[in-house]
């Protein structure tokens, strides 16, 4: 399996999903604006999203994929299928209970996650209503994560990568056609979340059946493999929860700031998720099964080389994205979101948050490469300890920065915290001899610096005045932004090509059979 080709496939599908997500957010901004309704929905959606990451995509994949891959390699189809059955059944039972708690205890959860909303009874009640509709999403999407872990282990990367497209299509359909029939209209987005969970799960079922890995309901608490996964999920849940706790605390802080602060952070985060999802999530998905196989084979040389490959790709593609997000934040936000109820003031406030987030983009994506270096070795405790330290650093920075920078200080704190996280992961991988950088990093970074300088100059001179973007019309802004992005890409990769970079240099075969 060609890892670069697999990465391109997953990244390409993720790119389609992100484009649809932008269309979704443009519609949400245009139809609902940035105010009480959107603040309520974003908080209500953040909670099931938190549980999804906590129980499913984050903790589950870290604990399940290395062990499931080991079964696939060493124990044969029948034992591997049994493990899938037993794990999926137990997870489904746990998540059903969690979902039920989410519906019943919605007022308590809203008060904990956004206590500032309690000052406005209408806003608080709306958030509770939205949370009760979105809570079942966690049940469906957790089973989607089980399916994704199985399919990725069998190199069916494109199927899980396609599933998020369905989420965005549900959002778009609800915003356009369901909202007029809901009272208040924001309820349409909550029902879109509910439907999306079901649709994503249904989409993956035929592919699981085709490879003979469709889980059936079989509960066996004596299965040793299940308990191995549970033991790994314990620290994994704790580790993932640290990052999510940081986001929840940020929402708590933001709920006390000016109206719209939660939404400004959300829209900035949506732009940040574009490179994070297209590259970060994709490369983590591709790396983990191959790293697990190298670890099972005790091939430390290839293990290190695979980490090196992932880091070089991350630097190559993330640094220009971070630079561009910081420099052309206003053109991006004005073009995508400044319509209808989303004002020029909202653009400038969201810009401040986006600049703060962009500082930590390289750290955020480097974690997606470095953390699997521990997960594939079934060492989850080390990233958890680093996560605790990162949480302390981030919240200390929140307290220091929220006063002078308001909501932008919260974004900057997360950015700096991500860089701290990746730096400590890198240090420990090097110290323990797990990762040994290949030669040539000095020349590699010097060439990147030259290309980044050229990119920065091109964007600076091509952007023009920010005021023109805030007052310009729709189609002229779209044309200008498209030309600006195309020019930036052309300049960056042309300079790299002149300096000797070639696509073939990053081609690599995977270890997954």
C-alpha positions in Angstrom: 0.0 0.0 0.0 1.4 3.4 -1.0 0.9 5.6 2.1 1.2 8.8 0.1 -1.6 7.7 -2.2 -3.7 6.6 0.8 -3.1 9.9 2.4 -4.1 11.8 -0.8 -7.3 9.8 -0.9 -8.3 10.4 2.7 -7.2 14.1 2.5 -9.1 14.5 -0.8 -12.3 13.2 0.7 -11.7 15.3 3.8 -11.2 18.3 1.6 -14.6 17.7 0.0 -16.1 17.4 3.5 -14.4 20.6 4.6 -15.7 22.5 1.6 -19.2 21.3 2.4 -18.6 22.3 6.0 -17.7 25.8 4.8 -20.9 25.9 2.7 -22.7 24.7 5.8 -21.2 27.4 8.0 -21.8 30.1 5.4 -25.4 29.1 5.4 -25.6 29.1 9.2 -24.0 32.5 9.4 -26.3 33.9 6.7 -29.5 32.4 8.0 -28.9 32.5 11.8 -26.1 35.0 12.3 -24.0 35.1 15.5 -26.2 35.6 18.5 -28.4 33.8 21.1 -29.6 31.0 18.8 -26.2 30.0 17.4 -24.5 30.3 20.7 -27.1 27.9 22.1 -26.7 25.5 19.3 -22.9 25.5 19.3 -22.9 24.7 23.0 -25.5 22.0 22.6 -23.5 20.4 19.7 -20.2 20.8 21.5 -21.3 18.4 24.3 -22.2 15.4 22.1 -19.1 16.2 20.1 -17.1 16.1 23.3 -18.5 12.7 24.2 -17.9 11.5 20.6 -14.2 12.3 20.8 -14.0 11.1 24.4 -15.6 7.6 23.9 -15.3 7.1 20.2 -12.9 8.6 17.7 -10.1 9.6 20.1 -9.9 7.2 22.9 -11.5 4.3 21.1 -9.2 4.4 18.1 -6.1 4.8 20.2 -7.0 1.8 22.3 -8.7 -0.5 19.7 -6.7 -0.1 16.5 -3.3 -1.4 17.7 -4.9 -4.4 19.5 -7.3 -5.1 16.6 -4.4 -4.9 14.2 -2.4 -7.4 16.3 -5.3 -9.8 16.3 -5.7 -9.5 12.5 -2.0 -10.2 12.0 -1.5 -13.0 14.5 -4.8 -14.7 15.4 -6.8 -15.0 12.2 -10.2 -14.0 11.0 -12.4 -15.8 13.5 -10.8 -14.5 16.6 -10.5 -11.0 15.1 -14.3 -11.1 14.3 -15.1 -12.1 17.9 -13.1 -9.3 19.3 -15.0 -6.8 17.0 -18.3 -8.3 18.2 -17.5 -8.2 21.9 -16.0 -4.7 21.8 -18.8 -3.2 19.7 -21.5 -4.7 21.9 -20.0 -3.5 25.1 -19.4 0.0 23.7 -22.9 0.2 22.4 -24.4 -0.6 25.8 -22.2 2.0 27.5 -23.0 4.7 25.0 -26.7 4.0 25.2 -26.6 4.7 28.9 -24.5 7.8 28.3 -26.9 9.1 25.7 -29.8 8.5 28.1 -28.1 10.5 30.8 -27.4 13.3 28.3 -31.1 13.6 27.5 -32.3 13.4 31.2 -29.6 15.6 32.7 -29.5 18.2 29.9 -30.2 21.2 32.2 -27.3 20.3 34.5 -24.9 19.7 31.6 -25.7 23.1 30.1 -25.3 24.8 33.4 -21.9 23.2 33.8 -20.7 23.8 30.3 -22.0 27.4 29.8 -23.0 28.8 33.3 -23.2 32.3 31.8 -26.3 31.3 29.9 -28.2 30.9 33.2 -28.4 34.7 33.3 -30.8 34.5 30.3 -33.6 32.0 30.9 -34.7 31.9 27.3 -31.1 31.2 26.1 -30.6 28.5 28.7 -33.9 26.8 27.9 -33.2 26.8 24.2 -29.8 25.2 24.8 -31.3 22.5 26.9 -33.9 21.7 24.2 -31.2 21.6 21.5 -29.0 19.3 23.7 -31.8 16.8 24.2 -32.2 16.5 20.4 -28.5 16.2 19.6 -27.6 13.8 22.5 -28.4 10.6 20.5 -25.7 11.6 18.1 -23.1 10.1 20.5 -24.7 6.6 20.3 -24.7 6.5 16.5 -21.3 8.2 15.9 -19.6 6.0 18.5 -20.6 2.9 16.5 -19.4 4.8 13.4 -16.0 5.0 15.1 -16.0 1.2 15.7 -16.6 0.7 12.0 -13.9 3.2 11.1 -11.3 1.4 13.2 -12.1 -1.9 11.6 -12.2 -0.5 8.0 -8.9 1.4 8.5 -7.2 -1.7 9.7 -8.3 -3.4 6.5 -7.0 -0.5 4.4 -10.5 0.7 3.5 -9.5 4.3 4.4 -11.8 6.0 2.0 -15.1 4.7 3.5 -14.7 6.3 7.0 -13.2 9.4 5.3 -16.4 9.8 3.2 -18.8 9.5 6.2 -18.3 13.1 7.5 -19.5 14.4 4.0 -22.9 13.0 5.0 -23.0 15.1 8.2 -22.4 18.3 6.2 -25.1 17.4 3.7 -27.6 16.9 6.5 -26.7 20.3 7.9 -27.0 22.0 4.5 -30.4 20.3 3.8 -31.7 21.2 7.3 -30.6 24.9 7.0 -32.1 25.3 3.6 -35.3 23.4 3.8 -36.2 22.4 7.3 -35.4 25.6 9.2 -38.6 27.5 7.9 -40.7 24.7 9.4 -39.1 24.8 12.9 -39.9 27.2 15.7 -37.4 28.5 16.5 -35.6 27.8 13.2 -32.3 26.8 15.0 -34.0 23.5 15.9 -33.4 22.4 12.4 -29.7 22.2 13.0 -30.2 19.9 16.0 -32.4 17.5 14.0 -29.7 17.5 11.3 -27.2 16.3 13.9 -29.5 13.5 15.0 -30.1 12.3 11.4 -26.5 12.6 10.4 -25.4 10.1 13.1 -27.9 7.5 11.8 -26.9 8.0 8.1 -23.2 7.8 8.7 -23.6 4.5 10.5 -25.9 3.0 7.9 -23.4 4.0 5.1 -20.6 1.9 6.5 -22.5 -1.3 7.2 -22.3 -2.7 3.7 -18.5 -2.3 3.6 -18.1 -4.1 7.0 -20.3 -6.9 5.7 -18.2 -7.2 2.5 -15.0 -7.9 4.5 -16.8 -10.2 6.9 -16.4 -7.8 9.9 -20.0 -6.5 10.5 -20.3 -6.8 14.3 -23.1 -8.7 15.8 -24.6 -8.4 19.3 -22.5 -10.7 21.4 -21.5 -9.7 24.9 -18.6 -11.6 26.5 -17.0 -9.8 29.5 -14.5 -12.7 29.9 -12.9 -12.0 26.5 -9.2 -11.1 27.3 -9.0 -8.9 24.2 -12.0 -6.8 25.4 -10.3 -6.2 28.7 -7.1 -5.2 27.0 -9.0 -2.6 25.0 -10.8 -1.4 28.2 -7.5 -1.1 30.1 -6.1 1.0 27.2 -9.3 3.0 26.9 -9.1 4.1 30.6 -6.0 6.3 30.2 -7.0 7.1 26.6 -10.4 8.5 27.7 -8.6 10.5 30.4 -6.1 11.7 27.8 -8.6 12.8 25.3 -10.8 14.3 28.0 -7.9 16.6 29.0 -8.0 18.3 25.6 -11.8 18.4 25.6 -11.9 19.8 29.1 -9.7 22.6 27.9 -12.2 23.4 25.2 -15.1 23.2 27.7 -13.3 25.6 30.0 -12.8 28.0 27.1 -16.5 27.9 26.4 -17.1 28.7 30.1 -14.8 31.7 29.9 -16.4 32.8 26.6 -19.9 32.6 28.0 -19.1 35.5 30.3 -17.7 37.6 27.5 -19.6 39.8 25.0 -22.5 38.2 23.2 -21.2 36.4 20.1 -17.9 35.4 21.7 -18.8 31.7 21.6 -19.7 32.0 17.9 -16.6 34.0 17.0 -14.4 31.2 18.5 -16.5 28.6 16.7 -16.1 30.2 13.2 -12.4 30.7 13.8 -12.2 27.0 14.8 -14.0 26.0 11.7 -11.3 27.6 9.5 -8.6 26.0 11.6 -10.3 22.6 11.2 -9.8 22.9 7.4 -6.0 22.1 7.5 -6.3 20.1 10.7 -8.8 17.7 9.2 -7.4 17.6 5.6 -3.9 16.8 6.8 -3.9 16.1 10.6 -6.7 13.6 11.0 -5.8 12.0 7.7 -2.1 11.4 8.5 -3.0 10.1 12.0 -5.5 7.7 10.4 -2.9 6.4 7.9 0.0 6.2 10.4 -1.5 4.3 13.3 -2.1 1.0 11.5 1.3 1.0 9.9 3.1 2.0 13.1 1.3 -0.8 14.9 2.4 -3.3 12.4 6.1 -2.2 12.6 5.8 -2.4 16.4 4.4 -5.9 16.2 7.3 -6.9 13.9 9.8 -5.2 16.3 11.0 -3.1 13.3 12.4 -0.1 15.1 14.2 1.3 12.1 11.0 1.5 9.9 9.0 2.7 12.9 11.3 5.7 13.2 11.5 6.4 9.5 7.7 6.4 9.3 7.5 9.0 12.1 10.1 11.1 10.2 8.1 10.9 7.0 5.0 12.1 8.8 6.7 15.0 10.4 8.3 16.2 7.2 4.9 16.1 5.4 3.4 18.0 8.4 5.9 20.8 8.2 5.7 20.9 4.5 2.0 21.4 4.4 1.1 23.0 7.8 3.5 25.9 7.9 2.2 27.6 4.8 -1.4 27.0 6.0 -0.7 28.6 9.3 1.0 31.6 7.6 -1.9 32.0 5.2 -4.6 31.8 7.9 -2.9 34.5 9.9 -2.2 36.8 7.0 -5.4 36.6 5.0 -7.9 36.0 7.9 -10.0 38.9 6.9 -10.3 38.0 3.2 -11.2 34.4 4.2 -13.8 35.4 6.8 -15.3 38.2 4.8 -15.7 36.0 1.7 -17.1 33.0 3.5 -19.2 34.4 6.3 -19.9 38.2 5.9 -23.4 37.7 4.6 -26.9 38.4 6.0 -26.7 38.7 9.8 -22.9 38.2 10.0 -21.5 41.7 10.1 -18.1 43.3 9.4 -17.7 43.5 13.2 -18.2 39.8 13.5 -15.5 39.3 10.8 -12.9 41.4 12.7 -13.7 39.7 16.0 -13.4 36.2 14.4 -10.2 37.3 12.8 -8.6 38.0 16.2 -9.5 34.5 17.3 -8.2 32.9 14.0 -4.8 34.6 14.3 -4.5 33.2 17.8 -5.4 29.7 16.7 -3.0 29.9 13.7 0.0 30.3 16.1 -0.5 26.8 17.3 -1.4 25.0 14.0 2.0 23.4 13.6 1.8 22.1 17.1 -1.7 20.9 16.7 -0.8 18.8 13.6 2.5 17.7 14.9 0.7 16.0 17.8 -1.3 14.0 15.2 2.0 12.4 14.1 3.9 12.3 17.4 1.1 10.9 19.6 0.6 7.8 17.5 4.3 7.1 18.1 3.2 6.2 21.6 -0.3 4.8 20.9 1.0 2.2 18.4 3.3 0.9 21.1 0.2 0.6 23.3 1.7 3.3 25.6 -1.1 5.7 26.3 0.0 6.8 29.8 2.8 9.0 28.4 0.6 11.2 26.2 -1.9 11.5 29.1 0.8 12.8 31.4 1.8 15.3 28.8 -1.8 16.2 28.3 -2.2 17.1 32.0 0.8 19.4 31.8 -0.6 20.9 28.6 -4.0 21.6 30.3 -2.3 23.4 33.2 -0.2 25.5 30.8 -3.3 26.3 28.6 -5.5 27.4 31.5 -2.7 29.5 33.1 -2.4 31.2 29.7 -6.2 31.7 29.6 -6.1 33.5 32.9 -3.3 35.7 31.7 -4.6 36.5 28.2 -8.4 36.7 28.6 -8.2 40.2 30.2 -6.2 42.0 27.5 -7.2 39.9 24.5 -10.8 38.8 25.5 -11.9 35.8 23.3 -8.8 36.0 21.2 -6.7 35.3 24.3 -8.6 32.0 24.7 -7.6 31.0 21.1 -4.0 32.0 21.6 -3.8 30.0 24.8 -4.9 26.9 22.9 -2.4 27.6 20.1 0.5 27.9 22.5 -0.6 24.9 24.5 -0.6 22.8 21.3 3.0 23.8 20.6 3.9 22.9 24.2 2.2 19.5 23.8 4.0 18.6 20.6 7.4 19.8 21.9 7.2 17.5 24.9 6.0 14.5 22.8 9.0 15.1 20.4 11.4 15.4 23.3 10.3 12.1 24.9 10.3 10.2 21.6 13.8 11.3 21.0 15.0 10.7 24.6 13.6 7.1 24.6 15.2 6.3 21.2 11.8 5.7 19.6 12.3 8.4 17.0 15.7 9.1 15.4 15.4 11.9 12.8 16.8 11.1 9.4 19.6 13.2 8.0 18.9 16.4 6.2 16.5 18.3 8.5 18.6 21.4 8.5 18.5 21.8 4.7 14.8 20.8 4.6 13.8 23.6 7.1 16.0 26.2 5.3 14.3 25.5 2.0 10.9 25.7 3.7 11.8 29.0 5.2 12.7 30.4 1.7 9.4 29.2 0.3 7.5 30.6 3.2 9.1 34.0 2.8 8.1 34.0 -0.8 4.5 33.0 0.1 4.3 35.7 2.7 5.4 38.4 0.3 3.0 37.2 -2.4 0.0 37.2 0.1 1.0 40.6 1.5 1.1 42.4 -1.9 -1.8 40.5 -3.4 -4.2 40.9 -0.5 -4.7 44.7 -0.6 -6.6 46.7 2.0 -8.6 44.8 4.6 -11.2 47.6 4.4 -11.8 46.7 0.7 -12.7 43.1 1.8 -15.1 44.3 4.4 -17.0 46.6 2.0 -16.6 44.7 -1.3 -19.3 42.8 -3.1 -19.8 39.0 -3.1 -18.5 37.9 -6.5 -15.5 40.3 -6.6 -14.4 39.0 -3.2 -14.7 35.4 -4.3 -12.7 36.1 -7.5 -10.0 38.0 -5.6 -9.7 35.3 -2.9 -9.6 32.5 -5.5 -6.8 34.4 -7.3 -5.0 35.1 -4.1 -5.0 31.5 -2.9 -4.0 30.2 -6.4 -1.1 32.6 -6.5 0.0 31.7 -3.0 0.0 28.0 -3.8 1.8 28.5 -7.1 4.5 30.7 -5.5 5.1 28.3 -2.5 5.3 25.1 -4.5 7.3 26.7 -7.4 9.9 27.8 -5.0 10.1 24.4 -3.4 10.4 22.8 -6.9 13.2 25.2 -7.8 14.9 24.2 -4.5 14.8 20.5 -5.5 11.5 19.2 -3.9 9.7 16.4 -5.8 6.5 14.5 -5.0 8.3 11.2 -5.4 10.6 12.1 -2.5 7.6 11.7 -0.1 6.3 8.4 -1.5 6.4 5.6 1.0 5.1 2.0 1.2 2.9 1.1 4.2 3.3 -1.9 6.5 -0.3 -2.9 6.7 -1.1 -6.1 4.7 
